[in-house]
Amino acid sequence: MLNFLHSKLKPTIICNCVCEDDYPANNLISNKPNQGFMAFSVTKPPIDLTFNLPHQVEIHQIKLWTSIGALKSTGFEVKIRNNEGIECRIGSAFNITEECITFCRNPIDLSMGKQIQFFRYSQRILDKVTTVIVTIKTTKKCPPVLRKIEIWGLPAQCLNKLTKEKILKIWDDTLYTSPNTNEKISKKTKEEIQALSLIDTNDVPEDFLDEITYNIMIFPMVLPSGKMVDQSTIDRHSQTEEKWGRLPSDPFTGQIFTKDRKPILNLLLKSRIEEYLLKNSYKKEIQSLPRVLGRPIKRRSQPSETQTLSSTLIHLEPKPKRIKVENFMSKTSLEDEIKFALKGIKRYSQISSATEKTDNDNDEDEDDANNHKIEKVIACLSCKSNDNLYRILVCKHLVCKPCLVELSHKNLCSCQTTFKTNEIEKYYI
């Protein structure tokens, strides 16, 4: 059987509502169907998606993926239209909880999820279909969404032999074409092709996916509503709100962000995602994703005093020896004359030398203390490691990445100082 909504077969789609910017209806028939369709945020069901097929088709199955992240459509109605203009309802489903549903002629394979048989009176019209109309009737308190749709069948028997051969040739080319580079690859067995499809479809843990876009998160943020989304999703939502003159808010509840109610970076989940991306770095889909902790910091040779610590590199150098103002003011010409006059007295010279020695020892001790302090600063407060350090802005202490992951559970530094996740910055030596 063939999927007649594949982009190589050139189907068309018409939607009777306004779509979100990144989720137009054309995504359902493009090379990236998993991005899906989403109606504008104020749109209420029902809405119609009309798929026009280039040739008459004998339909056997229609598969629908009903959710995008936390957004879900729960009621569908499917209608078809043949070349003579006759329109007929072939199936409907409501109160859907499954991720995928399949409308089919004879439900057999139970591994395909929920299966719904076509209405019996519509069997005679399923052999010459040119248009399929999918109506989203109900949703789960969200705008209508549809992540993916496939229409499987065969060329209608009424088509001439040349047209059938042309359709089958195009479909064969799609089976032996790389989905990322569109370059033809050598013929393989069915088992090899299935293995290749499994590699391209990443089996990503569900908690690594954005609950709105259903993509792997790079900067996982916990919203005040408890949902987990990527920072880029929050940025796009804030830009959309700004166009309407609204302040940045939670995409799920609409509550405006404040100082105490704002997104927080989940460092523990981010480290798990980094580990997953590193283990699967051989996959082409993973290679394009960034795997760097923190945001890029612009390096400068001479940081200015007015810049904050988070935007400049900190160069620790030994503190220059400070001149005490009192001693400097006391060294006048009269004092020098008195010392010169008393230089010949043995008792005075011994006291003077002892005093100078004590001052020198104090200066050396102060330099040693400063050097020791610097050595302390550039090492982790807990394990004394100096690799991959982070700075806690509240107490100015440095901790390494493994220690930071443990401290972030209780948000408590080793010095018993509480901190927030947004009060941590990358430290460069």
One Martini backbone bead per residue (centre of mass of N, CA, C, O) as a GRO file, in nm:
protein
  429
    1MET     BB    1   0.102   0.032   0.010
    2LEU     BB    2   0.013   0.383   0.010
    3ASN     BB    3   0.106   0.717   0.088
    4PHE     BB    4  -0.086   0.992  -0.032
    5LEU     BB    5   0.069   1.222   0.169
    6HIS     BB    6   0.313   1.235   0.022
    7SER     BB    7   0.511   1.476  -0.123
    8LYS     BB    8   0.573   1.322  -0.398
    9LEU     BB    9   0.246   1.306  -0.472
   10LYS     BB   10   0.111   1.591  -0.448
   11PRO     BB   11  -0.068   1.708  -0.235
   12THR     BB   12  -0.347   1.890  -0.090
   13ILE     BB   13  -0.446   2.171   0.132
   14ILE     BB   14  -0.736   2.281   0.335
   15CYS     BB   15  -0.810   2.551   0.561
   16ASN     BB   16  -1.078   2.713   0.773
   17CYS     BB   17  -0.830   2.841   0.942
   18VAL     BB   18  -0.618   2.978   1.160
   19CYS     BB   19  -0.271   2.961   1.207
   20GLU     BB   20   0.011   2.902   1.333
   21ASP     BB   21   0.319   2.991   1.238
   22ASP     BB   22   0.467   2.688   1.300
   23TYR     BB   23   0.153   2.540   1.226
   24PRO     BB   24   0.073   2.461   0.947
   25ALA     BB   25  -0.105   2.255   0.733
   26ASN     BB   26   0.146   2.178   0.544
   27ASN     BB   27   0.293   1.983   0.745
   28LEU     BB   28   0.115   1.721   0.670
   29ILE     BB   29   0.264   1.730   0.350
   30SER     BB   30   0.552   1.727   0.434
   31ASN     BB   31   0.883   1.645   0.542
   32LYS     BB   32   0.755   1.754   0.843
   33PRO     BB   33   0.499   1.608   1.004
   34ASN     BB   34   0.569   1.620   1.324
   35GLN     BB   35   0.495   1.921   1.372
   36GLY     BB   36   0.224   2.003   1.258
   37PHE     BB   37  -0.103   2.117   1.356
   38MET     BB   38  -0.224   2.459   1.453
   39ALA     BB   39  -0.440   2.653   1.576
   40PHE     BB   40  -0.540   2.924   1.686
   41SER     BB   41  -0.575   3.004   2.020
   42VAL     BB   42  -0.897   3.111   1.965
   43THR     BB   43  -0.984   2.850   1.843
   44LYS     BB   44  -1.281   2.665   1.770
   45PRO     BB   45  -1.455   2.406   1.743
   46PRO     BB   46  -1.497   2.328   1.435
   47ILE     BB   47  -1.264   2.191   1.185
   48ASP     BB   48  -1.127   2.182   0.848
   49LEU     BB   49  -0.951   1.920   0.654
   50THR     BB   50  -0.856   1.928   0.310
   51PHE     BB   51  -0.776   1.650   0.096
   52ASN     BB   52  -0.614   1.648  -0.220
   53LEU     BB   53  -0.595   1.416  -0.469
   54PRO     BB   54  -0.449   1.351  -0.782
   55HIS     BB   55  -0.599   1.071  -0.755
   56GLN     BB   56  -0.763   0.793  -0.756
   57VAL     BB   57  -0.858   0.610  -0.453
   58GLU     BB   58  -0.806   0.313  -0.253
   59ILE     BB   59  -0.911   0.297   0.064
   60HIS     BB   60  -0.790   0.151   0.389
   61GLN     BB   61  -0.636   0.387   0.558
   62ILE     BB   62  -0.655   0.617   0.855
   63LYS     BB   63  -0.414   0.810   1.022
   64LEU     BB   64  -0.405   0.955   1.362
   65TRP     BB   65  -0.237   1.217   1.536
   66THR     BB   66  -0.371   1.395   1.828
   67SER     BB   67  -0.090   1.525   1.942
   68ILE     BB   68   0.089   1.821   2.097
   69GLY     BB   69   0.198   1.733   2.357
   70ALA     BB   70  -0.053   1.868   2.568
   71LEU     BB   71  -0.210   1.881   2.311
   72LYS     BB   72  -0.561   1.774   2.233
   73SER     BB   73  -0.760   1.574   2.032
   74THR     BB   74  -1.097   1.400   2.082
   75GLY     BB   75  -1.258   1.465   1.797
   76PHE     BB   76  -1.374   1.286   1.494
   77GLU     BB   77  -1.438   1.338   1.135
   78VAL     BB   78  -1.492   1.143   0.831
   79LYS     BB   79  -1.472   1.238   0.486
   80ILE     BB   80  -1.574   1.180   0.140
   81ARG     BB   81  -1.481   1.228  -0.217
   82ASN     BB   82  -1.554   1.195  -0.539
   83ASN     BB   83  -1.548   1.258  -0.881
   84GLU     BB   84  -1.879   1.314  -0.865
   85GLY     BB   85  -1.935   1.465  -0.567
   86ILE     BB   86  -1.970   1.248  -0.355
   87GLU     BB   87  -2.066   1.258  -0.012
   88CYS     BB   88  -1.920   1.079   0.283
   89ARG     BB   89  -1.947   0.915   0.578
   90ILE     BB   90  -1.689   0.688   0.742
   91GLY     BB   91  -1.624   0.828   1.034
   92SER     BB   92  -1.596   0.823   1.406
   93ALA     BB   93  -1.452   0.995   1.709
   94PHE     BB   94  -1.461   0.993   2.074
   95ASN     BB   95  -1.292   1.022   2.356
   96ILE     BB   96  -0.982   1.038   2.316
   97THR     BB   97  -0.664   0.881   2.453
   98GLU     BB   98  -0.499   0.818   2.225
   99GLU     BB   99  -0.233   0.888   2.010
  100CYS     BB  100  -0.355   0.670   1.801
  101ILE     BB  101  -0.567   0.641   1.510
  102THR     BB  102  -0.771   0.398   1.306
  103PHE     BB  103  -0.912   0.392   0.991
  104CYS     BB  104  -1.083   0.092   0.869
  105ARG     BB  105  -1.208  -0.191   0.724
  106ASN     BB  106  -1.028  -0.429   0.889
  107PRO     BB  107  -0.968  -0.505   1.200
  108ILE     BB  108  -0.648  -0.663   1.318
  109ASP     BB  109  -0.410  -0.490   1.422
  110LEU     BB  110  -0.347  -0.423   1.764
  111SER     BB  111  -0.063  -0.252   1.743
  112MET     BB  112  -0.207   0.025   1.615
  113GLY     BB  113  -0.417   0.069   1.818
  114LYS     BB  114  -0.685   0.237   1.764
  115GLN     BB  115  -0.975   0.094   1.596
  116ILE     BB  116  -1.187   0.198   1.314
  117GLN     BB  117  -1.456   0.128   1.138
  118PHE     BB  118  -1.603   0.163   0.867
  119PHE     BB  119  -1.878   0.231   0.732
  120ARG     BB  120  -2.069   0.017   0.552
  121TYR     BB  121  -2.207   0.221   0.342
  122SER     BB  122  -1.899   0.327   0.241
  123GLN     BB  123  -1.752   0.097   0.074
  124ARG     BB  124  -1.839   0.177  -0.228
  125ILE     BB  125  -1.674   0.474  -0.212
  126LEU     BB  126  -1.361   0.387  -0.145
  127ASP     BB  127  -1.253   0.331  -0.461
  128LYS     BB  128  -1.310   0.668  -0.550
  129VAL     BB  129  -1.097   0.885  -0.420
  130THR     BB  130  -1.018   1.257  -0.399
  131THR     BB  131  -1.140   1.335  -0.104
  132VAL     BB  132  -1.044   1.439   0.233
  133ILE     BB  133  -1.233   1.502   0.541
  134VAL     BB  134  -1.119   1.651   0.844
  135THR     BB  135  -1.288   1.676   1.159
  136ILE     BB  136  -1.257   1.878   1.442
  137LYS     BB  137  -1.470   1.864   1.720
  138THR     BB  138  -1.273   1.809   1.973
  139THR     BB  139  -1.107   1.914   2.281
  140LYS     BB  140  -0.853   1.969   2.549
  141LYS     BB  141  -0.862   2.273   2.621
  142CYS     BB  142  -0.785   2.356   2.310
  143PRO     BB  143  -0.666   2.387   2.026
  144PRO     BB  144  -0.657   2.256   1.729
  145VAL     BB  145  -0.490   1.938   1.660
  146LEU     BB  146  -0.227   1.777   1.434
  147ARG     BB  147   0.057   1.589   1.389
  148LYS     BB  148  -0.060   1.343   1.200
  149ILE     BB  149  -0.112   1.200   0.858
  150GLU     BB  150  -0.247   0.895   0.694
  151ILE     BB  151  -0.307   0.760   0.354
  152TRP     BB  152  -0.397   0.432   0.277
  153GLY     BB  153  -0.342   0.264  -0.048
  154LEU     BB  154  -0.465   0.243  -0.387
  155PRO     BB  155  -0.499   0.256  -0.697
  156ALA     BB  156  -0.741   0.283  -0.890
  157GLN     BB  157  -0.892   0.066  -1.122
  158CYS     BB  158  -0.980   0.301  -1.333
  159LEU     BB  159  -0.703   0.337  -1.402
  160ASN     BB  160  -0.451   0.348  -1.596
  161LYS     BB  161  -0.155   0.186  -1.639
  162LEU     BB  162   0.038   0.432  -1.658
  163THR     BB  163  -0.049   0.573  -1.393
  164LYS     BB  164   0.015   0.344  -1.200
  165GLU     BB  165   0.320   0.321  -1.268
  166LYS     BB  166   0.392   0.610  -1.184
  167ILE     BB  167   0.309   0.593  -0.887
  168LEU     BB  168   0.488   0.345  -0.811
  169LYS     BB  169   0.760   0.475  -0.885
  170ILE     BB  170   0.752   0.707  -0.683
  171TRP     BB  171   0.730   0.526  -0.429
  172ASP     BB  172   0.996   0.369  -0.470
  173ASP     BB  173   1.178   0.621  -0.443
  174THR     BB  174   1.101   0.686  -0.143
  175LEU     BB  175   1.218   0.418  -0.014
  176TYR     BB  176   1.527   0.487  -0.159
  177THR     BB  177   1.544   0.754   0.026
  178SER     BB  178   1.690   0.990   0.197
  179PRO     BB  179   1.538   1.202   0.437
  180ASN     BB  180   1.783   1.425   0.461
  181THR     BB  181   1.924   1.434   0.140
  182ASN     BB  182   1.767   1.314  -0.115
  183GLU     BB  183   1.937   1.051  -0.171
  184LYS     BB  184   2.009   0.783  -0.335
  185ILE     BB  185   2.002   0.443  -0.252
  186SER     BB  186   2.057   0.138  -0.224
  187LYS     BB  187   1.926  -0.162  -0.233
  188LYS     BB  188   1.721  -0.322   0.013
  189THR     BB  189   1.597  -0.481   0.245
  190LYS     BB  190   1.337  -0.478   0.459
  191GLU     BB  191   1.505  -0.498   0.719
  192GLU     BB  192   1.699  -0.254   0.658
  193ILE     BB  193   1.481  -0.037   0.632
  194GLN     BB  194   1.363  -0.067   0.916
  195ALA     BB  195   1.629  -0.001   1.065
  196LEU     BB  196   1.660   0.286   0.947
  197SER     BB  197   1.390   0.400   1.064
  198LEU     BB  198   1.467   0.357   1.365
  199ILE     BB  199   1.707   0.559   1.364
  200ASP     BB  200   1.550   0.815   1.271
  201THR     BB  201   1.354   0.732   1.508
  202ASN     BB  202   1.373   0.861   1.803
  203ASP     BB  203   1.397   0.714   2.131
  204VAL     BB  204   1.278   0.936   2.335
  205PRO     BB  205   1.237   1.049   2.626
  206GLU     BB  206   0.961   1.215   2.744
  207ASP     BB  207   1.115   1.419   2.953
  208PHE     BB  208   1.286   1.552   2.695
  209LEU     BB  209   1.019   1.688   2.601
  210ASP     BB  210   0.832   1.921   2.481
  211GLU     BB  211   0.492   2.002   2.569
  212ILE     BB  212   0.448   2.155   2.281
  213THR     BB  213   0.664   2.062   2.042
  214TYR     BB  214   0.805   1.775   2.085
  215ASN     BB  215   1.104   1.845   2.153
  216ILE     BB  216   1.417   1.866   2.228
  217MET     BB  217   1.570   1.991   2.502
  218ILE     BB  218   1.818   2.235   2.596
  219PHE     BB  219   1.645   2.437   2.803
  220PRO     BB  220   1.499   2.333   3.071
  221MET     BB  221   1.183   2.462   3.188
  222VAL     BB  222   1.006   2.557   3.478
  223LEU     BB  223   0.697   2.632   3.525
  224PRO     BB  224   0.457   2.749   3.739
  225SER     BB  225   0.262   2.501   3.637
  226GLY     BB  226   0.492   2.248   3.594
  227LYS     BB  227   0.586   2.266   3.321
  228MET     BB  228   0.793   2.149   3.036
  229VAL     BB  229   1.015   2.370   2.862
  230ASP     BB  230   1.172   2.550   2.639
  231GLN     BB  231   1.323   2.850   2.597
  232SER     BB  232   1.231   2.898   2.300
  233THR     BB  233   0.926   2.878   2.361
  234ILE     BB  234   0.911   3.120   2.551
  235ASP     BB  235   1.017   3.331   2.350
  236ARG     BB  236   0.794   3.298   2.135
  237HIS     BB  237   0.558   3.363   2.324
  238SER     BB  238   0.655   3.648   2.405
  239GLN     BB  239   0.650   3.768   2.119
  240THR     BB  240   0.348   3.726   2.073
  241GLU     BB  241   0.252   3.895   2.318
  242GLU     BB  242   0.390   4.162   2.229
  243LYS     BB  243   0.213   4.215   1.975
  244TRP     BB  244  -0.047   4.252   2.194
  245GLY     BB  245   0.066   4.398   2.466
  246ARG     BB  246   0.188   4.166   2.637
  247LEU     BB  247   0.313   3.995   2.885
  248PRO     BB  248   0.494   3.762   3.002
  249SER     BB  249   0.382   3.412   3.008
  250ASP     BB  250   0.209   3.134   3.065
  251PRO     BB  251   0.107   2.914   2.818
  252PHE     BB  252  -0.115   2.757   3.006
  253THR     BB  253  -0.237   3.000   3.218
  254GLY     BB  254  -0.146   3.324   3.173
  255GLN     BB  255   0.055   3.399   3.380
  256ILE     BB  256   0.244   3.642   3.493
  257PHE     BB  257   0.560   3.720   3.527
  258THR     BB  258   0.767   3.723   3.813
  259LYS     BB  259   0.998   3.717   4.058
  260ASP     BB  260   0.848   3.451   4.195
  261ARG     BB  261   0.708   3.391   3.894
  262LYS     BB  262   0.917   3.179   3.711
  263PRO     BB  263   1.134   3.038   3.521
  264ILE     BB  264   1.329   2.728   3.571
  265LEU     BB  265   1.620   2.568   3.564
  266ASN     BB  266   1.690   2.222   3.490
  267LEU     BB  267   1.985   2.078   3.566
  268LEU     BB  268   1.935   1.774   3.590
  269LEU     BB  269   1.793   1.736   3.313
  270LYS     BB  270   2.018   1.858   3.140
  271SER     BB  271   2.234   1.644   3.205
  272ARG     BB  272   2.069   1.407   3.084
  273ILE     BB  273   2.051   1.519   2.797
  274GLU     BB  274   2.354   1.541   2.746
  275GLU     BB  275   2.408   1.238   2.777
  276TYR     BB  276   2.219   1.144   2.549
  277LEU     BB  277   2.352   1.307   2.315
  278LEU     BB  278   2.634   1.177   2.345
  279LYS     BB  279   2.546   0.875   2.293
  280ASN     BB  280   2.382   0.989   2.007
  281SER     BB  281   2.597   1.141   1.808
  282TYR     BB  282   2.582   0.949   1.542
  283LYS     BB  283   2.332   1.097   1.478
  284LYS     BB  284   2.209   1.328   1.263
  285GLU     BB  285   1.981   1.453   1.441
  286ILE     BB  286   2.188   1.519   1.685
  287GLN     BB  287   2.428   1.694   1.561
  288SER     BB  288   2.250   1.975   1.549
  289LEU     BB  289   2.262   1.975   1.854
  290PRO     BB  290   2.335   2.133   2.130
  291ARG     BB  291   2.615   2.067   2.402
  292VAL     BB  292   2.610   2.340   2.591
  293LEU     BB  293   2.661   2.484   2.878
  294GLY     BB  294   2.512   2.749   2.867
  295ARG     BB  295   2.584   3.060   2.758
  296PRO     BB  296   2.738   3.261   2.557
  297ILE     BB  297   3.054   3.425   2.614
  298LYS     BB  298   3.213   3.715   2.586
  299ARG     BB  299   3.541   3.770   2.512
  300ARG     BB  300   3.791   3.962   2.695
  301SER     BB  301   4.091   4.103   2.773
  302GLN     BB  302   3.956   4.377   2.918
  303PRO     BB  303   3.775   4.419   3.177
  304SER     BB  304   3.547   4.616   3.301
  305GLU     BB  305   3.422   4.758   3.598
  306THR     BB  306   3.108   4.788   3.501
  307GLN     BB  307   3.094   4.502   3.457
  308THR     BB  308   2.978   4.206   3.502
  309LEU     BB  309   3.057   3.883   3.593
  310SER     BB  310   2.869   3.735   3.370
  311SER     BB  311   3.027   3.904   3.106
  312THR     BB  312   3.314   3.817   3.224
  313LEU     BB  313   3.637   3.758   3.284
  314ILE     BB  314   3.832   3.620   3.551
  315HIS     BB  315   4.135   3.758   3.671
  316LEU     BB  316   4.364   3.620   3.883
  317GLU     BB  317   4.573   3.817   4.091
  318PRO     BB  318   4.808   3.932   4.272
  319LYS     BB  319   4.820   4.143   4.514
  320PRO     BB  320   4.935   4.431   4.575
  321LYS     BB  321   5.131   4.604   4.773
  322ARG     BB  322   5.038   4.783   5.041
  323ILE     BB  323   5.040   5.116   5.148
  324LYS     BB  324   5.074   5.264   5.435
  325VAL     BB  325   4.978   5.571   5.526
  326GLU     BB  326   5.111   5.611   5.803
  327ASN     BB  327   5.405   5.532   5.731
  328PHE     BB  328   5.440   5.734   5.499
  329MET     BB  329   5.391   5.996   5.672
  330SER     BB  330   5.626   5.931   5.892
  331LYS     BB  331   5.850   5.953   5.657
  332THR     BB  332   6.053   6.188   5.732
  333SER     BB  333   6.329   6.376   5.756
  334LEU     BB  334   6.344   6.378   6.073
  335GLU     BB  335   6.346   6.068   6.111
  336ASP     BB  336   6.607   6.016   5.956
  337GLU     BB  337   6.791   6.184   6.139
  338ILE     BB  338   6.746   6.024   6.400
  339LYS     BB  339   6.844   5.748   6.297
  340PHE     BB  340   7.130   5.843   6.224
  341ALA     BB  341   7.206   5.935   6.519
  342LEU     BB  342   7.120   5.632   6.652
  343LYS     BB  343   7.298   5.414   6.502
  344GLY     BB  344   7.538   5.382   6.724
  345ILE     BB  345   7.333   5.250   6.901
  346LYS     BB  346   7.287   4.927   6.994
  347ARG     BB  347   6.999   4.906   7.114
  348TYR     BB  348   6.851   5.051   6.879
  349SER     BB  349   6.945   4.868   6.640
  350GLN     BB  350   6.808   4.605   6.741
  351ILE     BB  351   6.518   4.708   6.747
  352SER     BB  352   6.504   4.797   6.451
  353SER     BB  353   6.568   4.520   6.322
  354ALA     BB  354   6.335   4.367   6.456
  355THR     BB  355   6.108   4.542   6.332
  356GLU     BB  356   6.176   4.491   6.033
  357LYS     BB  357   6.147   4.184   6.048
  358THR     BB  358   5.849   4.183   6.132
  359ASP     BB  359   5.741   4.334   5.883
  360ASN     BB  360   5.842   4.131   5.675
  361ASP     BB  361   5.688   3.888   5.788
  362ASN     BB  362   5.404   4.012   5.755
  363ASP     BB  363   5.420   4.047   5.448
  364GLU     BB  364   5.467   3.749   5.380
  365ASP     BB  365   5.209   3.643   5.516
  366GLU     BB  366   5.015   3.808   5.339
  367ASP     BB  367   5.101   3.684   5.068
  368ASP     BB  368   5.040   3.390   5.143
  369ALA     BB  369   4.740   3.436   5.201
  370ASN     BB  370   4.665   3.536   4.917
  371ASN     BB  371   4.758   3.288   4.762
  372HIS     BB  372   4.578   3.087   4.920
  373LYS     BB  373   4.311   3.227   4.843
  374ILE     BB  374   4.335   3.185   4.537
  375GLU     BB  375   4.348   2.879   4.548
  376LYS     BB  376   4.064   2.854   4.669
  377VAL     BB  377   3.893   3.000   4.448
  378ILE     BB  378   3.989   2.792   4.197
  379ALA     BB  379   3.816   2.586   4.369
  380CYS     BB  380   3.629   2.360   4.494
  381LEU     BB  381   3.463   2.358   4.796
  382SER     BB  382   3.433   2.038   4.819
  383CYS     BB  383   3.662   1.877   4.603
  384LYS     BB  384   3.899   2.068   4.478
  385SER     BB  385   3.819   2.118   4.194
  386ASN     BB  386   3.914   2.279   3.852
  387ASP     BB  387   3.669   2.156   3.685
  388ASN     BB  388   3.400   2.286   3.577
  389LEU     BB  389   3.304   2.574   3.688
  390TYR     BB  390   3.092   2.741   3.931
  391ARG     BB  391   2.907   3.038   4.036
  392ILE     BB  392   2.787   3.165   4.340
  393LEU     BB  393   2.654   3.478   4.391
  394VAL     BB  394   2.592   3.490   4.695
  395CYS     BB  395   2.887   3.352   4.815
  396LYS     BB  396   3.128   3.323   4.590
  397HIS     BB  397   3.139   3.028   4.521
  398LEU     BB  398   3.299   2.732   4.403
  399VAL     BB  399   3.172   2.475   4.175
  400CYS     BB  400   3.127   2.188   4.042
  401LYS     BB  401   2.916   2.008   3.856
  402PRO     BB  402   2.859   1.760   4.044
  403CYS     BB  403   2.806   1.936   4.299
  404LEU     BB  404   2.578   2.113   4.179
  405VAL     BB  405   2.370   1.883   4.139
  406GLU     BB  406   2.348   1.818   4.446
  407LEU     BB  407   2.280   2.113   4.550
  408SER     BB  408   2.011   2.159   4.369
  409HIS     BB  409   1.808   1.998   4.544
  410LYS     BB  410   1.834   2.226   4.802
  411ASN     BB  411   1.965   2.503   4.749
  412LEU     BB  412   2.260   2.435   4.905
  413CYS     BB  413   2.539   2.520   5.017
  414SER     BB  414   2.826   2.429   5.193
  415CYS     BB  415   2.780   2.714   5.364
  416GLN     BB  416   2.459   2.736   5.413
  417THR     BB  417   2.364   2.879   5.144
  418THR     BB  418   2.113   3.004   4.974
  419PHE     BB  419   1.987   2.934   4.634
  420LYS     BB  420   1.936   2.994   4.296
  421THR     BB  421   1.939   2.898   3.964
  422ASN     BB  422   1.981   3.213   3.867
  423GLU     BB  423   2.262   3.222   4.068
  424ILE     BB  424   2.426   3.094   3.820
  425GLU     BB  425   2.763   3.065   3.677
  426LYS     BB  426   3.004   3.050   3.460
  427TYR     BB  427   3.353   2.956   3.507
  428TYR     BB  428   3.659   3.111   3.400
  429ILE     BB  429   4.024   3.049   3.380
   0.00000   0.00000   0.00000
